[in-house]
Amino acid sequence: MYIEGRNGVSLALSPVGYQFPAPATDSWHDLNWLVIEGAIASPDGDWRFREPCLLTDEAVRLGAWLGRVSAGAIAPPGPDPEGCRWPDLSFTEPNIALAVRSHVGDDVVLRVHLSLESAPPWLDEEVRLPLHFWVDCRSSRQDLALASRAWMAEIAEYPVRNPS
């Protein structure tokens, strides 16, 4: 999946395999961890990561969420009682989280939180903590629909595996 933003930010995510192609356990999690390769370009710099950070069912949720965003079905979240804004979509591993930041005409600004091993390598360890770093990517709803379909096609190669 590739999302080229109109604001100098782009995001590429691809599943590259199961973390444990032939696991020796019947642990559902061990059977279903996907290694995700990411490439981010931003005005502050470009970086890549490769990390087992999504479960197979979470990968499906990501694709469905992008489809709902492209259809205009997800509004920006409001602040909590303390004034914080949290991602709409987060996962077991906090490497990636997403939110709709705003709608601007036919464009959507996605806030993509990148933490731990997925954050830029030049950040201090404190800033690499979950939800401390993000990029905002402004993209058209049409491009997000294409990204959703591309992601769903890519993850189809990695179905949910159930213990024997």
ChimeraX attribute file (.defattr): number of C-alpha atoms within 10 A of each C-alpha:
attribute: neighborCount
match mode: 1-to-1
recipient: residues
	/A:1	20
	/A:2	19
	/A:3	20
	/A:4	19
	/A:5	21
	/A:6	13
	/A:7	13
	/A:8	13
	/A:9	20
	/A:10	21
	/A:11	18
	/A:12	15
	/A:13	19
	/A:14	18
	/A:15	24
	/A:16	17
	/A:17	17
	/A:18	21
	/A:19	19
	/A:20	16
	/A:21	12
	/A:22	9
	/A:23	12
	/A:24	9
	/A:25	12
	/A:26	12
	/A:27	12
	/A:28	14
	/A:29	15
	/A:30	19
	/A:31	22
	/A:32	26
	/A:33	25
	/A:34	27
	/A:35	21
	/A:36	21
	/A:37	18
	/A:38	18
	/A:39	16
	/A:40	22
	/A:41	17
	/A:42	16
	/A:43	10
	/A:44	9
	/A:45	10
	/A:46	13
	/A:47	14
	/A:48	17
	/A:49	16
	/A:50	16
	/A:51	17
	/A:52	20
	/A:53	23
	/A:54	25
	/A:55	25
	/A:56	23
	/A:57	17
	/A:58	18
	/A:59	25
	/A:60	18
	/A:61	16
	/A:62	21
	/A:63	22
	/A:64	17
	/A:65	19
	/A:66	25
	/A:67	22
	/A:68	17
	/A:69	22
	/A:70	23
	/A:71	13
	/A:72	14
	/A:73	10
	/A:74	17
	/A:75	15
	/A:76	19
	/A:77	15
	/A:78	11
	/A:79	10
	/A:80	9
	/A:81	7
	/A:82	6
	/A:83	8
	/A:84	9
	/A:85	14
	/A:86	17
	/A:87	18
	/A:88	16
	/A:89	17
	/A:90	18
	/A:91	17
	/A:92	10
	/A:93	14
	/A:94	18
	/A:95	22
	/A:96	23
	/A:97	21
	/A:98	23
	/A:99	23
	/A:100	22
	/A:101	21
	/A:102	17
	/A:103	19
	/A:104	11
	/A:105	8
	/A:106	11
	/A:107	20
	/A:108	26
	/A:109	22
	/A:110	24
	/A:111	21
	/A:112	21
	/A:113	24
	/A:114	23
	/A:115	22
	/A:116	21
	/A:117	18
	/A:118	23
	/A:119	25
	/A:120	21
	/A:121	14
	/A:122	10
	/A:123	12
	/A:124	10
	/A:125	11
	/A:126	10
	/A:127	15
	/A:128	21
	/A:129	17
	/A:130	18
	/A:131	19
	/A:132	13
	/A:133	18
	/A:134	19
	/A:135	20
	/A:136	22
	/A:137	24
	/A:138	24
	/A:139	23
	/A:140	21
	/A:141	22
	/A:142	15
	/A:143	17
	/A:144	25
	/A:145	19
	/A:146	18
	/A:147	22
	/A:148	25
	/A:149	16
	/A:150	15
	/A:151	22
	/A:152	19
	/A:153	13
	/A:154	16
	/A:155	21
	/A:156	13
	/A:157	11
	/A:158	19
	/A:159	13
	/A:160	16
	/A:161	15
	/A:162	11
	/A:163	11
	/A:164	7
